[in-house]
Amino acid sequence: MSDRRNTLDAAARLSVTMAATAVVAAVLLLPSSSWWACLALIPLTIARVAYLGAVRAALAYGECVCTAFDLHRFDMLTALHVPLPGTPEAERALNRQLCSAWRQGTLTTTPYDHPQRLDGRDRPPHGAA
């Protein structure tokens, strides 16, 4: 996943850098009105190719994020101390409720599910010893 993110970052940076270089080259070389002004097309072409690479890298990264989320969504719910849903419909309803809480700050009605400690006793409240 980090390789795909690094590829996306590199392609996006190269695209922006080459586009800026093409603009600067055009501004500096156009007053000469000679064939030197055509040199501004080189970084512009590189910027276009890098942009297309960044779009493909973004698609690959998005696919990787979706896969990681699909594989670890129940680990996330366990870490949030939320009871695991029993059906796909219950999972979708829980996801809508959690997304609404994170995105808009709405209150959730989902109860917490705190597992017992290894010694069989209940966990103390947060902050208690």
Disulfide bonds with the S-S distance in Angstrom:
none
